Structures are given as structure tokens and as C-alpha cells.
Amino acid sequence: METNRRTNHQTEEMILVSDVGYTCLFRCDPAGRFQVTCPKLVSVIAFGENIAQARAAVREEIEAYLMSLYEEGEHIPEPDYAPSWRFGSALG
């Protein structure tokens, strides 16, 4: 995999959780294991032995982090993707 020189990641994917998506950066180490971070969710970091495990792990981490923010009454970062129907009434 080629590495993005600016962010030092190999691939970037939108991870969907409850109809919203956050961009996540996947890095592969020399042994083939993946580390995943989410720029808008700085507390989220996940690992996987392969990219499928890393996707599943980061989805779980995002869900848990968003739930903890909600339960604590903290600000939830704006997602990178949200379907238009979610905000349709607010947009008029």
C-alpha cells in the first residue's frame, strides 16, 4: 500500500455508525496489522489483524465514544457524512 505523505496513512474510509459517518485513517504496519484513527474523534483508536477486523473494531470504538459523549452531555463532533433526510426539517 502506498502511504499518504501528509497524514502518514495508507487508506481512508468513511465508517458509518447510526446513519452518520466519520472519516477514518488506516495504517498498516510491516507485519500487516492495522491501526485506525479518526481525525474528528481524537479519542478513537482501533487495531485489527487485518482490514476487516480493523473496520469492525473502529466501528465499535466510534459507537462507544459517541455514546459516552451523549451520556456525559458533551459536544458530539459533526460527522463527515449525514444523510440529507436527517437535517431536512432544519434546512427548510
N, C-alpha and C positions, 0 to 999 in steps of 0.2 A: 504494500500500500504506500502511496505517496503521501508525504507529510505536508500540511499547510504550514508554511514558514512563519506566518504571522501569529497563529494560535497554537502551533505545535500539535495539531490533531490530524488524524488520518481520514475520518469521515464525520459528517454532520447529519443528524437526523432529527425530525420532529417527532417527539414522543407524545402521544395523545393520552390524556387522563381525564375522564368525565367530560368529554366533548371539548376540551381545550388542549392546546399543545404548547410544549416548551422545546426550544432547540437544545439539543444535547450534542456534546462533542465526544467522540470515541477515539481513544488512543490505544494502539496495540503495542505491547512490549515484545522484546525479542523472543520470548517463549510462546507468544501467540495469545496471551491473556489480554483482556480488555479492561480499561479504566474509562469511566464515563463521568463527565461533569456537565452541569447546566449553567451557563453564564447568568441567567436571571435568577437562579435558585442556588446561590453560592454555598449553601449548607448541604446540597445534594451531591453525593459521590457514590458511585457503584462500581462493582467489579464483576467480571464473568470469565469463565474459562474459554468461552467463545462468544461471538457477537450476539447470538440468540439469548444466551444466559445473561449477557450484559444488558440487553434490551429489557428483559423481564425484571432484572434487578433494579434498573434505574426507574422503571415504571412504578415498582413498589416503593422505592425511596421517595419519588415525587408525591405519590398518594399520601404517604405517611407525613411528609413535610408539610404539604398543603393542609392536611387535617390538623396538624399541631398548630399551624398559624391561625387557622379558623377558630379552634378551641380556645386559644390564648387571646383572641381578639386582635391579632396582629395584622398588619397590611399584607395582603396576598399580591405578589408581583403580577403585573399584567402579562397574560400569556402572549406568546408569539403568534398563536393562531386561536381564533374562536369563531365558530360559525356565525354568520350574519343573523340568523334567527334568534340567537341568544341576546342580542342587543337591539333587535329590530324596533321594539317599542320605545327605547330610549333615543333612537336616532330619528324617530318621527317618520 
